[in-house]
Amino acid sequence: MALIRNYKEVLEQKVNEGKGVRVRWLISKPEGAPNFAMRLFTVEPGGYTPFHSHPWEHEVFILNGEGELVGENDTMPFKEGDAIFVKPLEYHQFKNTGDDDLRFICVIPIID
Amino acid sequence: MALIRNYKEVLEQKVNEGKGVRVRWLISKPEGAPNFAMRLFTVEPGGYTPFHSHPWEHEVFILNGEGELVGENDTMPFKEGDAIFVKPLEYHQFKNTGDDDLRFICVIPIID
């Protein structure tokens, strides 16, 4: 039987890196996901995720708000309705540059 | 360098199965995605995806609208903000039961 739950029903956790970032793990290993995990991030106005890189990719969809993606050599704006692909090992940081919360879906592979 | 593009910039294709279903492949193999693909589906009022099953899972996030997930033995309602996990081999069908377009993100593994 499929699992359906509203994102508001999922525990929201503070992310210790960056500033003003919270995460909800919507679908992941505990739910039986075999390959990839879907998370919902909220970044407060003025907040940002850590500037870092890792061996796995991000596939992101911007639900609300606007911001900037900071890379090693460039900074690119994004807004509601944008899809963002961050390649493995690519440095990246998501900054909220707007007046409202920035909310986005971010999918990563499950690595055992 | 990361890829950013609005979903409206992505070619929208008619899905031949089901009724009133269109899909945009936001991030997939052509964009360099190594593990999973992110698609955006639109289902018109009264429309539905095919009732079927396959060996791969779905991880879904409902962006707008409302509908019903039809399974082999049950039917469950869903609405905006819901996350849905359909397990591998599980029969499923997404029906739009509302008056507006139903739009959702659906992520699947890339199978070579």
Backbone of each chain as ProteinMPNN parsed JSONL, in Angstrom:
{"seq_chain_A": "MALIRNYKEVLEQKVNEGKGVRVRWLISKPEGAPNFAMRLFTVEPGGYTPFHSHPWEHEVFILNGEGELVGENDTMPFKEGDAIFVKPLEYHQFKNTGDDDLRFICVIPIID", "coords_chain_A": {"N_chain_A": [[0.846, -1.203, 0.0], [0.541, 2.182, -0.839], [2.259, 5.066, 0.509], [0.956, 8.028, 1.798], [1.439, 11.25, 2.853], [1.08, 14.486, 4.298], [3.415, 17.146, 3.919], [3.515, 18.71, 6.189], [2.999, 17.01, 8.244], [5.319, 15.757, 8.729], [8.188, 15.439, 10.728], [9.993, 18.348, 11.447], [13.292, 19.321, 11.203], [16.036, 21.14, 12.567], [18.741, 22.294, 10.649], [22.099, 21.981, 11.268], [24.3, 23.078, 10.017], [25.098, 25.971, 7.979], [22.675, 28.663, 7.9], [19.625, 29.351, 9.428], [18.146, 27.165, 8.394], [15.905, 24.514, 7.776], [14.781, 21.095, 7.725], [12.711, 18.562, 6.281], [12.428, 15.131, 6.096], [10.868, 13.64, 3.689], [10.402, 11.264, 2.193], [12.193, 8.399, 2.598], [14.745, 6.031, 3.568], [13.569, 4.812, 5.948], [10.898, 4.731, 5.18], [10.953, 2.863, 3.273], [12.133, 3.473, 0.882], [14.12, 2.586, -1.854], [16.202, 3.67, -3.405], [16.532, 6.529, -3.599], [16.159, 9.651, -1.788], [13.637, 11.923, -0.767], [13.543, 15.202, 0.257], [12.256, 18.09, 2.017], [13.227, 21.34, 2.124], [13.377, 24.278, 4.132], [14.325, 27.607, 4.046], [15.042, 30.4, 5.89], [14.363, 33.985, 5.436], [17.325, 35.672, 4.558], [18.804, 33.498, 5.244], [20.94, 30.581, 4.619], [22.236, 27.635, 3.039], [25.014, 25.403, 3.821], [28.158, 26.174, 2.206], [29.414, 23.851, 0.232], [30.704, 20.64, -0.973], [30.021, 17.332, -2.252], [30.058, 13.77, -2.94], [27.657, 13.119, -4.179], [24.773, 13.898, -6.212], [22.365, 16.663, -6.466], [18.898, 16.97, -7.014], [16.664, 19.405, -7.516], [13.635, 21.193, -6.783], [12.108, 24.275, -6.866], [9.77, 25.388, -4.668], [8.625, 27.647, -3.414], [9.428, 31.137, -3.157], [12.612, 32.884, -3.56], [16.042, 32.984, -4.638], [19.65, 32.57, -4.558], [21.984, 30.535, -6.203], [25.05, 29.674, -5.181], [28.087, 28.984, -6.643], [31.378, 27.552, -7.321], [32.627, 29.305, -9.053], [30.695, 31.065, -9.859], [27.496, 32.76, -9.505], [24.091, 32.154, -9.461], [20.764, 33.248, -10.073], [17.623, 32.031, -8.755], [14.152, 30.985, -8.808], [10.68, 30.457, -7.828], [9.327, 27.491, -9.214], [11.545, 26.745, -10.621], [13.778, 24.21, -11.734], [16.64, 22.607, -10.509], [19.79, 21.275, -11.116], [22.424, 19.969, -9.446], [25.576, 18.842, -9.904], [27.417, 15.783, -9.014], [30.077, 16.317, -6.706], [30.235, 19.02, -7.19], [30.688, 22.277, -5.956], [28.38, 24.081, -3.921], [25.834, 26.318, -2.761], [22.785, 27.273, -1.325], [21.091, 30.247, -1.176], [18.758, 32.293, 0.483], [17.405, 35.057, -0.88], [15.184, 36.579, -0.742], [12.152, 38.057, 0.697], [10.493, 36.305, 1.866], [9.984, 32.956, 3.219], [12.085, 30.52, 1.74], [11.383, 27.634, -0.015], [12.091, 24.34, -0.919], [12.127, 21.249, -2.775], [14.416, 18.621, -2.462], [16.243, 16.078, -3.848], [18.189, 13.233, -3.174], [20.597, 10.573, -3.733], [20.265, 7.437, -1.995], [22.728, 6.29, 0.017], [24.344, 3.485, 1.012]], "CA_chain_A": [[0.0, 0.0, 0.0], [1.349, 3.404, -0.964], [2.284, 5.999, 1.63], [0.626, 9.42, 1.499], [1.386, 12.119, 4.038], [1.371, 15.877, 4.003], [4.74, 17.521, 4.426], [3.39, 19.307, 7.529], [2.946, 15.912, 9.222], [6.659, 15.177, 8.865], [9.044, 16.151, 11.687], [10.9, 19.338, 10.875], [14.539, 19.337, 11.977], [16.972, 22.218, 12.293], [20.012, 21.873, 10.054], [23.117, 22.67, 12.078], [25.195, 23.846, 9.145], [24.432, 27.095, 7.321], [21.943, 29.572, 8.797], [18.18, 29.453, 9.222], [17.728, 26.076, 7.494], [15.203, 23.39, 8.392], [14.55, 20.026, 6.737], [11.798, 17.439, 6.527], [12.716, 13.973, 5.242], [9.515, 13.225, 3.293], [10.428, 9.845, 1.787], [13.575, 7.941, 2.67], [14.927, 4.62, 3.885], [12.566, 4.293, 6.898], [9.628, 4.516, 4.465], [11.175, 1.766, 2.33], [12.694, 3.94, -0.402], [15.311, 1.78, -2.14], [17.244, 4.294, -4.235], [16.752, 7.965, -3.414], [15.394, 10.252, -0.701], [13.03, 13.226, -1.068], [13.477, 16.072, 1.418], [11.749, 19.45, 1.796], [14.004, 22.318, 2.886], [12.909, 25.659, 4.311], [15.411, 28.531, 4.397], [14.461, 31.695, 6.302], [14.96, 35.153, 4.78], [18.689, 35.907, 5.037], [19.469, 32.235, 5.563], [21.69, 29.916, 3.553], [22.784, 26.305, 3.308], [26.478, 25.487, 3.817], [28.883, 26.101, 0.931], [30.157, 22.583, 0.343], [30.514, 19.69, -2.076], [29.964, 15.932, -1.839], [30.102, 12.921, -4.143], [26.335, 12.839, -4.751], [24.082, 14.992, -6.887], [21.088, 17.171, -5.98], [17.863, 17.376, -7.962], [15.924, 20.355, -6.687], [12.531, 21.941, -7.377], [11.8, 25.416, -5.996], [8.331, 25.468, -4.42], [8.267, 29.037, -3.103], [10.513, 32.029, -2.796], [13.652, 33.154, -4.547], [17.362, 32.941, -4.029], [20.835, 32.468, -5.405], [22.833, 29.357, -6.079], [26.454, 30.072, -5.219], [29.003, 27.928, -7.055], [32.785, 27.866, -7.093], [33.039, 30.413, -9.915], [29.574, 31.869, -10.334], [26.283, 32.823, -8.685], [22.953, 32.173, -10.384], [19.491, 33.427, -9.381], [16.542, 31.072, -9.017], [12.834, 31.392, -8.285], [9.601, 29.454, -7.822], [9.113, 26.772, -10.464], [12.816, 26.356, -11.24], [14.42, 22.933, -11.436], [18.086, 22.823, -10.396], [20.603, 20.059, -11.033], [23.798, 20.167, -8.963], [26.289, 17.599, -10.223], [28.296, 15.267, -7.973], [31.358, 17.003, -6.424], [30.156, 20.446, -7.484], [30.44, 23.148, -4.799], [27.088, 24.755, -4.04], [25.17, 26.893, -1.585], [21.488, 27.886, -1.625], [20.855, 31.427, -0.343], [17.466, 32.966, 0.358], [17.606, 36.501, -1.081], [13.867, 37.22, -0.756], [11.548, 38.481, 1.962], [9.683, 35.193, 2.382], [10.679, 31.677, 3.305], [12.414, 29.761, 0.528], [11.084, 26.213, 0.22], [12.375, 23.527, -2.098], [12.313, 19.801, -2.745], [15.789, 18.236, -2.839], [16.345, 14.615, -3.897], [19.574, 12.709, -3.177], [20.639, 9.11, -3.699], [20.491, 6.772, -0.712], [24.039, 5.639, -0.044], [24.428, 2.571, 2.157]], "C_chain_A": [[0.877, 1.246, 0.0], [1.256, 4.246, 0.308], [1.92, 7.39, 1.13], [0.671, 10.19, 2.806], [1.749, 13.538, 3.648], [2.721, 16.242, 4.599], [4.664, 18.09, 5.832], [3.322, 18.254, 8.629], [4.339, 15.342, 9.517], [7.492, 16.05, 9.794], [9.981, 17.109, 10.971], [12.121, 19.451, 11.779], [15.391, 20.534, 11.589], [18.236, 21.618, 11.667], [21.122, 22.674, 10.736], [24.118, 23.465, 11.243], [24.398, 24.964, 8.464], [23.724, 27.958, 8.357], [20.464, 29.561, 8.439], [17.617, 28.382, 8.306], [17.055, 24.967, 8.296], [14.886, 22.359, 7.301], [13.498, 19.05, 7.233], [12.158, 16.32, 5.561], [11.366, 13.332, 4.872], [9.449, 11.726, 2.995], [11.879, 9.412, 1.787], [13.608, 6.473, 3.09], [13.888, 4.08, 4.88], [11.21, 4.017, 6.251], [9.755, 3.405, 3.423], [11.754, 2.196, 0.995], [14.007, 3.208, -0.69], [16.47, 2.552, -2.754], [17.544, 5.762, -3.94], [15.777, 8.511, -2.371], [14.898, 11.629, -1.12], [12.919, 14.023, 0.232], [12.839, 17.406, 1.038], [12.531, 20.382, 2.716], [13.25, 23.641, 2.973], [14.108, 26.5, 4.746], [14.78, 29.886, 4.698], [15.07, 32.84, 5.495], [16.337, 35.451, 5.389], [19.464, 34.64, 5.335], [20.156, 31.625, 4.345], [22.105, 28.517, 3.996], [24.313, 26.406, 3.29], [27.044, 25.491, 2.399], [29.774, 24.868, 1.018], [30.01, 21.767, -0.945], [30.548, 18.285, -1.501], [29.825, 15.068, -3.085], [28.75, 12.674, -4.802], [25.702, 14.117, -5.311], [22.874, 15.481, -6.082], [20.167, 17.369, -7.176], [16.82, 18.133, -7.154], [14.752, 20.937, -7.477], [12.113, 23.025, -6.399], [10.283, 25.574, -5.88], [7.868, 26.906, -4.214], [9.529, 29.839, -2.868], [11.519, 32.203, -3.913], [15.007, 33.16, -3.852], [18.463, 32.908, -5.057], [21.535, 31.157, -5.129], [24.279, 29.816, -6.249], [27.291, 28.855, -5.58], [30.437, 28.36, -6.839], [33.182, 29.126, -7.857], [31.9, 31.335, -10.33], [28.427, 31.834, -9.336], [25.107, 32.99, -9.635], [21.653, 32.354, -9.598], [18.517, 32.296, -9.686], [15.267, 31.56, -8.349], [11.859, 30.218, -8.37], [9.435, 28.803, -9.197], [10.39, 26.373, -11.178], [13.231, 24.959, -10.793], [15.93, 23.17, -11.471], [18.783, 21.478, -10.273], [22.016, 20.444, -10.619], [24.517, 18.83, -9.121], [27.094, 17.082, -9.017], [29.592, 16.073, -7.901], [31.344, 18.506, -6.712], [29.915, 21.239, -6.182], [29.138, 23.928, -5.002], [26.619, 25.27, -2.692], [23.871, 27.535, -2.049], [21.259, 29.031, -0.641], [19.447, 31.944, -0.576], [17.718, 34.462, 0.252], [16.288, 37.264, -1.048], [13.371, 37.584, 0.642], [10.724, 37.374, 2.607], [10.544, 33.946, 2.537], [10.939, 31.128, 1.902], [12.153, 28.298, 0.849], [11.389, 25.439, -1.058], [12.454, 22.043, -1.764], [13.749, 19.525, -3.161], [15.913, 16.712, -2.728], [17.813, 14.226, -3.991], [19.533, 11.189, -3.241], [20.804, 8.618, -2.261], [21.781, 5.964, -0.837], [24.185, 4.778, 1.191], [25.815, 2.62, 2.802]], "O_chain_A": [[1.841, 1.338, 0.759], [0.297, 4.143, 1.073], [2.499, 7.878, 0.16], [0.002, 9.814, 3.769], [2.602, 13.769, 2.792], [3.12, 15.722, 5.64], [5.622, 17.98, 6.597], [3.555, 18.554, 9.8], [4.51, 14.545, 10.439], [7.496, 17.273, 9.657], [10.67, 16.738, 10.021], [11.989, 19.655, 12.986], [15.46, 20.899, 10.416], [18.728, 20.577, 12.101], [21.078, 23.903, 10.77], [24.713, 24.425, 11.732], [23.171, 24.902, 8.388], [24.106, 27.99, 9.527], [20.098, 29.741, 7.278], [16.707, 28.653, 7.522], [17.549, 24.538, 9.339], [14.742, 22.697, 6.126], [13.404, 18.751, 8.423], [12.192, 16.528, 4.348], [10.799, 12.573, 5.658], [8.565, 11.019, 3.478], [12.704, 9.978, 1.07], [12.607, 5.765, 2.976], [13.37, 2.983, 4.671], [10.458, 3.164, 6.723], [8.776, 3.051, 2.767], [11.86, 1.388, 0.073], [14.911, 3.213, 0.146], [17.618, 2.125, -2.633], [18.697, 6.187, -4.024], [14.727, 7.927, -2.105], [15.625, 12.403, -1.741], [12.283, 13.58, 1.188], [12.876, 17.806, -0.126], [12.5, 20.232, 3.937], [12.582, 24.064, 2.029], [14.814, 26.151, 5.692], [14.072, 30.449, 3.864], [16.156, 32.698, 4.934], [16.482, 35.477, 6.612], [20.654, 34.697, 5.645], [19.985, 32.077, 3.213], [22.298, 28.259, 5.184], [24.854, 27.394, 2.793], [26.471, 24.879, 1.496], [30.751, 24.837, 1.767], [29.294, 22.151, -1.869], [31.044, 18.07, -0.395], [29.511, 15.573, -4.163], [28.695, 12.08, -5.878], [26.051, 15.236, -4.935], [22.419, 14.818, -5.15], [20.587, 17.87, -8.219], [16.187, 17.593, -6.247], [14.855, 21.15, -8.685], [11.801, 22.741, -5.243], [9.601, 25.858, -6.864], [6.853, 27.33, -4.767], [10.557, 29.31, -2.444], [11.323, 31.747, -5.04], [15.098, 33.32, -2.635], [18.258, 33.172, -6.241], [21.665, 30.725, -3.984], [24.678, 30.284, -7.315], [27.22, 27.821, -4.915], [30.694, 29.408, -6.247], [33.982, 29.924, -7.368], [32.119, 32.29, -11.076], [28.39, 30.992, -8.439], [25.12, 33.859, -10.507], [21.451, 31.698, -8.577], [18.581, 31.68, -10.75], [15.287, 32.415, -7.463], [12.17, 29.153, -8.902], [9.406, 29.49, -10.217], [10.337, 25.733, -12.228], [13.06, 24.58, -9.634], [16.435, 23.855, -12.361], [18.42, 20.648, -9.44], [22.718, 21.151, -11.343], [24.113, 17.821, -8.543], [27.413, 17.848, -8.109], [30.138, 16.465, -8.933], [32.348, 19.185, -6.496], [29.027, 20.892, -5.403], [28.835, 24.375, -6.108], [26.959, 24.732, -1.638], [23.85, 28.256, -3.046], [21.234, 28.823, 0.572], [18.995, 32.022, -1.718], [18.198, 35.074, 1.206], [16.268, 38.468, -1.3], [14.087, 37.435, 1.632], [10.307, 37.492, 3.759], [11.675, 33.886, 2.056], [10.11, 31.264, 1.002], [12.637, 27.779, 1.855], [10.988, 25.845, -2.149], [12.793, 21.643, -0.65], [14.247, 20.129, -4.111], [15.715, 16.136, -1.659], [18.578, 14.797, -4.767], [18.539, 10.58, -2.845], [21.404, 9.292, -1.424], [21.902, 5.078, -1.683], [24.152, 5.292, 2.309], [26.066, 1.915, 3.78]]}, "seq_chain_B": "MALIRNYKEVLEQKVNEGKGVRVRWLISKPEGAPNFAMRLFTVEPGGYTPFHSHPWEHEVFILNGEGELVGENDTMPFKEGDAIFVKPLEYHQFKNTGDDDLRFICVIPIID", "coords_chain_B": {"N_chain_B": [[29.243, 23.431, -13.677], [26.139, 24.265, -12.328], [22.802, 23.379, -13.409], [20.069, 25.436, -14.066], [16.704, 25.784, -14.674], [13.493, 27.006, -15.554], [10.444, 25.22, -15.07], [8.635, 25.793, -17.07], [10.13, 26.238, -19.297], [10.773, 23.821, -20.239], [10.209, 21.276, -22.584], [6.908, 20.24, -23.071], [5.271, 17.196, -23.096], [2.745, 15.136, -24.501], [1.27, 12.433, -22.776], [0.747, 9.211, -23.831], [-0.653, 7.122, -22.695], [-3.374, 6.617, -20.351], [-5.426, 9.514, -19.59], [-5.605, 12.822, -20.612], [-3.061, 13.649, -19.736], [0.087, 15.193, -19.278], [3.634, 15.591, -19.595], [6.726, 16.875, -18.328], [10.134, 16.43, -18.617], [12.209, 17.273, -16.303], [14.795, 17.015, -15.133], [17.139, 14.759, -16.188], [18.738, 11.96, -17.814], [19.89, 13.228, -20.194], [20.653, 15.675, -19.109], [22.687, 14.95, -17.544], [22.142, 13.575, -15.244], [22.874, 11.049, -12.939], [21.554, 9.013, -11.492], [18.737, 9.259, -10.924], [15.595, 10.522, -12.175], [13.816, 13.57, -12.516], [10.541, 14.485, -13.013], [7.806, 16.544, -14.153], [4.433, 16.28, -13.884], [1.304, 17.025, -15.407], [-2.11, 16.77, -14.946], [-5.186, 16.925, -16.417], [-8.455, 18.229, -15.335], [-10.637, 15.572, -14.576], [-8.929, 13.813, -15.759], [-6.51, 11.061, -15.86], [-3.744, 8.961, -14.91], [-2.3, 5.947, -16.365], [-3.527, 2.826, -15.04], [-1.307, 0.84, -13.617], [1.667, -1.223, -13.064], [5.163, -1.417, -12.239], [8.676, -2.306, -12.111], [9.992, -0.298, -10.714], [10.128, 2.341, -8.247], [8.015, 5.192, -7.278], [8.543, 8.513, -6.263], [6.73, 11.097, -5.131], [5.585, 14.482, -5.216], [2.943, 16.578, -4.461], [2.129, 19.403, -6.176], [0.033, 21.166, -6.908], [-3.552, 21.114, -6.729], [-5.896, 18.332, -6.473], [-6.608, 14.866, -5.822], [-7.02, 11.312, -6.409], [-5.357, 8.383, -5.396], [-5.314, 5.398, -6.904], [-5.148, 2.102, -5.932], [-4.403, -1.467, -5.899], [-6.153, -2.589, -4.082], [-7.331, -0.49, -2.768], [-8.316, 3.004, -2.485], [-6.988, 6.176, -2.192], [-7.251, 9.521, -1.027], [-5.549, 12.536, -2.11], [-3.776, 15.689, -1.8], [-2.593, 19.076, -2.415], [0.742, 19.569, -1.345], [1.15, 17.057, -0.342], [3.242, 14.222, 0.086], [4.015, 11.312, -1.721], [4.675, 7.898, -1.712], [5.158, 5.342, -3.863], [5.619, 2.007, -3.962], [8.047, -0.265, -5.528], [6.669, -2.385, -8.029], [4.085, -2.056, -7.17], [0.669, -1.648, -7.934], [-0.801, 1.261, -9.398], [-2.54, 4.361, -9.868], [-2.968, 7.714, -10.765], [-5.495, 9.969, -10.236], [-7.17, 12.887, -11.274], [-9.384, 14.553, -9.342], [-10.389, 17.023, -8.988], [-11.329, 20.485, -9.797], [-9.396, 21.915, -11.02], [-6.218, 21.936, -12.792], [-4.146, 19.185, -11.961], [-0.991, 19.013, -10.615], [2.152, 17.52, -10.315], [5.36, 16.59, -8.945], [7.371, 13.88, -9.938], [9.59, 11.405, -9.187], [11.838, 9.05, -10.514], [13.963, 6.107, -10.668], [16.856, 6.057, -12.817], [17.16, 3.747, -15.285], [19.408, 1.747, -16.866]], "CA_chain_B": [[28.265, 24.483, -13.403], [24.8, 23.71, -12.105], [21.756, 23.718, -14.372], [18.825, 25.996, -13.522], [15.734, 26.191, -15.699], [12.12, 26.961, -15.092], [9.719, 24.088, -15.667], [7.919, 26.22, -18.274], [11.075, 26.219, -20.419], [11.01, 22.42, -20.613], [9.215, 20.756, -23.522], [5.815, 19.472, -22.485], [4.888, 16.119, -24.014], [1.529, 14.384, -24.189], [1.457, 11.027, -22.406], [-0.244, 8.498, -24.65], [-1.487, 6.281, -21.825], [-4.236, 7.396, -19.465], [-6.269, 10.528, -20.233], [-5.366, 14.214, -20.218], [-1.8, 13.698, -18.965], [1.258, 15.752, -19.961], [4.846, 15.441, -18.766], [7.98, 17.573, -18.628], [11.296, 15.788, -18.002], [12.961, 18.436, -15.809], [16.21, 16.64, -14.961], [17.261, 13.342, -16.499], [20.026, 11.55, -18.375], [20.501, 14.237, -21.076], [21.228, 16.751, -18.291], [23.818, 14.376, -16.811], [21.711, 12.935, -13.991], [23.42, 9.693, -12.929], [20.825, 8.009, -10.706], [17.279, 9.35, -10.91], [15.039, 11.55, -13.06], [12.729, 14.361, -11.951], [9.559, 14.879, -14.024], [6.623, 17.275, -13.675], [3.221, 15.834, -14.576], [0.06, 17.782, -15.318], [-3.29, 15.963, -15.279], [-6.36, 17.801, -16.554], [-9.641, 17.787, -14.597], [-11.224, 14.369, -15.177], [-7.882, 12.974, -16.34], [-5.895, 10.03, -15.01], [-2.601, 8.208, -15.444], [-2.709, 4.54, -16.53], [-3.457, 1.908, -13.897], [-0.265, -0.111, -14.009], [2.756, -1.402, -12.109], [6.479, -1.591, -12.859], [9.642, -2.703, -11.064], [10.626, 0.841, -10.033], [9.308, 3.132, -7.334], [7.746, 6.61, -7.522], [8.495, 9.453, -5.142], [5.869, 12.131, -5.715], [5.177, 15.621, -4.374], [1.806, 17.241, -5.11], [2.34, 20.854, -6.229], [-1.276, 21.831, -6.967], [-4.702, 20.297, -7.084], [-6.271, 17.232, -5.602], [-6.935, 13.676, -6.583], [-7.076, 10.014, -5.738], [-4.414, 7.349, -5.8], [-6.014, 4.115, -6.977], [-4.271, 0.938, -5.802], [-5.044, -2.74, -6.249], [-7.217, -2.888, -3.114], [-7.804, 0.692, -2.049], [-8.208, 4.314, -3.129], [-6.654, 7.146, -1.146], [-7.238, 10.898, -1.523], [-4.353, 13.35, -1.873], [-3.941, 17.12, -2.085], [-1.388, 19.905, -2.436], [1.642, 19.438, -0.195], [1.313, 15.659, 0.049], [4.298, 13.38, -0.48], [3.467, 9.971, -1.976], [5.66, 6.873, -2.073], [4.604, 4.131, -4.478], [6.699, 1.013, -3.928], [8.24, -1.059, -6.74], [5.702, -3.433, -8.366], [2.748, -1.733, -6.661], [-0.257, -1.066, -8.918], [-1.145, 2.631, -9.014], [-3.106, 5.283, -10.857], [-3.242, 9.042, -10.221], [-6.701, 10.556, -10.853], [-7.525, 14.25, -10.884], [-10.804, 14.615, -8.955], [-10.715, 18.421, -8.717], [-11.762, 21.343, -10.899], [-8.208, 22.543, -11.598], [-5.146, 21.012, -13.155], [-3.339, 18.525, -10.938], [0.418, 19.045, -11.013], [3.019, 16.895, -9.314], [6.714, 16.122, -9.221], [7.487, 12.421, -9.799], [10.992, 11.005, -9.375], [12.046, 7.61, -10.764], [15.363, 5.77, -10.94], [17.283, 5.901, -14.207], [17.515, 2.34, -15.488], [20.148, 1.675, -18.141]], "C_chain_B": [[26.869, 23.869, -13.325], [23.842, 24.153, -13.217], [20.542, 24.271, -13.629], [17.91, 26.315, -14.696], [14.324, 26.054, -15.15], [11.382, 25.816, -15.787], [9.009, 24.491, -16.957], [8.814, 26.236, -19.513], [11.285, 24.807, -20.961], [9.859, 21.931, -21.497], [8.156, 19.93, -22.801], [5.319, 18.454, -23.509], [3.59, 15.475, -23.543], [1.906, 12.948, -23.817], [0.353, 10.229, -23.094], [-1.142, 7.56, -23.844], [-2.3, 7.18, -20.899], [-5.036, 8.411, -20.255], [-5.892, 11.917, -19.712], [-4.094, 14.41, -19.402], [-0.684, 14.244, -19.845], [2.448, 15.678, -19.016], [5.967, 16.338, -19.274], [9.099, 16.842, -17.893], [12.247, 16.912, -17.571], [14.457, 18.151, -15.737], [16.314, 15.141, -15.2], [18.622, 13.084, -17.143], [20.65, 12.608, -19.306], [21.139, 15.394, -20.31], [22.393, 16.239, -17.451], [23.434, 13.698, -15.513], [22.176, 11.476, -13.975], [22.498, 8.63, -12.353], [19.304, 8.057, -10.81], [16.843, 10.555, -11.73], [13.865, 12.233, -12.379], [11.824, 14.836, -13.086], [8.455, 15.713, -13.373], [5.439, 16.846, -14.529], [2.084, 16.835, -14.368], [-1.072, 16.862, -15.769], [-4.498, 16.896, -15.292], [-7.517, 17.316, -15.668], [-10.311, 16.613, -15.32], [-10.196, 13.416, -15.753], [-7.294, 11.987, -15.34], [-4.696, 9.425, -15.714], [-3.038, 6.747, -15.597], [-2.652, 3.782, -15.2], [-2.463, 0.824, -14.272], [0.713, -0.334, -12.862], [4.037, -1.628, -12.89], [7.489, -1.839, -11.753], [10.259, -1.54, -10.303], [9.604, 1.623, -9.209], [9.004, 4.522, -7.897], [7.901, 7.368, -6.207], [7.891, 10.743, -5.699], [5.664, 13.261, -4.711], [4.094, 16.393, -5.127], [1.982, 18.761, -5.014], [1.017, 21.609, -6.159], [-2.355, 20.803, -7.241], [-4.957, 19.192, -6.091], [-6.655, 16.028, -6.448], [-7.024, 12.442, -5.722], [-5.998, 9.114, -6.305], [-5.146, 6.015, -5.739], [-4.97, 2.997, -6.902], [-5.038, -0.321, -6.131], [-6.27, -2.98, -5.368], [-7.811, -1.664, -2.433], [-7.638, 1.944, -2.902], [-7.987, 5.336, -2.019], [-6.631, 8.552, -1.738], [-5.89, 11.566, -1.275], [-4.625, 14.785, -2.305], [-2.581, 17.806, -2.073], [-0.559, 19.728, -1.164], [1.834, 18.018, 0.278], [2.518, 15.035, -0.659], [3.746, 11.966, -0.597], [4.604, 9.048, -2.389], [4.929, 5.647, -2.598], [5.756, 3.135, -4.612], [6.869, 0.318, -5.282], [7.171, -2.158, -6.847], [4.276, -3.163, -7.868], [1.876, -1.146, -7.779], [-0.701, 0.319, -8.454], [-1.71, 3.394, -10.212], [-3.392, 6.603, -10.15], [-4.425, 9.636, -10.984], [-6.868, 11.985, -10.369], [-9.02, 14.289, -10.592], [-11.256, 16.05, -8.71], [-11.138, 19.178, -9.967], [-10.589, 22.015, -11.616], [-7.216, 21.477, -12.037], [-4.494, 20.442, -11.887], [-1.901, 18.533, -11.437], [1.259, 18.401, -9.927], [4.397, 16.576, -9.877], [6.718, 14.612, -9.034], [8.918, 12.023, -10.153], [11.066, 9.487, -9.525], [13.53, 7.333, -10.949], [15.63, 5.748, -12.444], [17.786, 4.477, -14.366], [18.184, 2.215, -16.844], [19.717, 0.476, -18.96]], "O_chain_B": [[26.485, 23.055, -14.164], [24.056, 25.174, -13.872], [20.048, 23.656, -12.684], [18.301, 27.04, -15.611], [14.005, 25.132, -14.4], [11.662, 25.489, -16.94], [8.796, 23.657, -17.838], [8.322, 26.247, -20.641], [11.9, 24.622, -22.011], [8.688, 22.15, -21.189], [8.475, 19.034, -22.02], [4.991, 18.806, -24.642], [3.366, 15.294, -22.347], [2.752, 12.33, -24.463], [-0.829, 10.539, -22.953], [-2.255, 7.245, -24.263], [-1.964, 8.346, -20.688], [-5.303, 8.214, -21.44], [-5.866, 12.146, -18.503], [-4.054, 15.234, -18.489], [-0.519, 13.832, -20.993], [2.292, 15.699, -17.795], [6.135, 16.534, -20.477], [9.023, 16.654, -16.679], [13.002, 17.436, -18.39], [15.278, 18.936, -16.213], [15.671, 14.347, -14.514], [19.539, 13.897, -17.026], [21.851, 12.857, -19.204], [22.068, 16.027, -20.81], [23.019, 17.011, -16.726], [24.308, 13.284, -14.752], [21.892, 10.738, -14.919], [22.639, 7.454, -12.689], [18.648, 7.016, -10.786], [17.616, 11.487, -11.952], [13.029, 11.584, -11.751], [12.282, 15.507, -14.01], [8.206, 15.591, -12.174], [5.441, 17.026, -15.747], [1.931, 17.41, -13.29], [-1.002, 16.252, -16.836], [-4.79, 17.568, -14.303], [-7.565, 16.144, -15.291], [-10.524, 16.662, -16.531], [-10.548, 12.322, -16.194], [-7.547, 12.067, -14.138], [-4.632, 9.378, -16.943], [-4.047, 6.348, -15.015], [-1.817, 4.077, -14.345], [-2.735, -0.01, -15.135], [0.598, 0.295, -11.81], [4.0, -1.989, -14.066], [7.193, -1.607, -10.581], [10.984, -1.765, -9.334], [8.398, 1.567, -9.449], [9.636, 4.974, -8.852], [7.44, 6.909, -5.162], [8.444, 11.383, -6.593], [5.58, 13.025, -3.505], [4.288, 16.806, -6.27], [1.985, 19.33, -3.923], [0.9, 22.589, -5.423], [-2.126, 19.777, -7.881], [-4.337, 19.114, -5.03], [-6.982, 16.153, -7.628], [-7.093, 12.506, -4.495], [-5.754, 9.079, -7.511], [-5.545, 5.559, -4.668], [-4.034, 2.951, -7.699], [-6.18, -0.263, -6.587], [-7.287, -3.5, -5.827], [-8.708, -1.798, -1.6], [-6.92, 1.945, -3.901], [-8.715, 5.355, -1.027], [-6.07, 8.769, -2.812], [-5.175, 11.205, -0.34], [-5.557, 15.065, -3.059], [-1.559, 17.195, -1.762], [-1.09, 19.737, -0.053], [2.603, 17.781, 1.208], [2.772, 15.288, -1.837], [3.086, 11.475, 0.319], [5.388, 9.361, -3.284], [4.178, 4.997, -1.871], [6.744, 3.402, -5.296], [5.944, 0.31, -6.093], [6.82, -2.782, -5.846], [3.368, -3.955, -8.121], [2.311, -0.241, -8.49], [-0.948, 0.533, -7.268], [-1.407, 3.114, -11.372], [-3.983, 6.62, -9.07], [-4.38, 9.79, -12.205], [-6.721, 12.26, -9.179], [-9.834, 14.081, -11.492], [-12.383, 16.275, -8.27], [-11.287, 18.602, -11.044], [-10.759, 22.607, -12.682], [-7.346, 20.297, -11.71], [-4.323, 21.138, -10.886], [-1.627, 18.107, -12.558], [1.093, 18.706, -8.746], [4.582, 16.334, -11.07], [6.131, 14.108, -8.076], [9.392, 12.268, -11.262], [10.444, 8.74, -8.769], [14.281, 8.225, -11.345], [14.737, 5.456, -13.239], [18.714, 4.05, -13.679], [17.582, 2.545, -17.866], [20.233, 0.26, -20.057]]}, "name": "protein", "num_of_chains": 2, "seq": "MALIRNYKEVLEQKVNEGKGVRVRWLISKPEGAPNFAMRLFTVEPGGYTPFHSHPWEHEVFILNGEGELVGENDTMPFKEGDAIFVKPLEYHQFKNTGDDDLRFICVIPIIDMALIRNYKEVLEQKVNEGKGVRVRWLISKPEGAPNFAMRLFTVEPGGYTPFHSHPWEHEVFILNGEGELVGENDTMPFKEGDAIFVKPLEYHQFKNTGDDDLRFICVIPIID"}
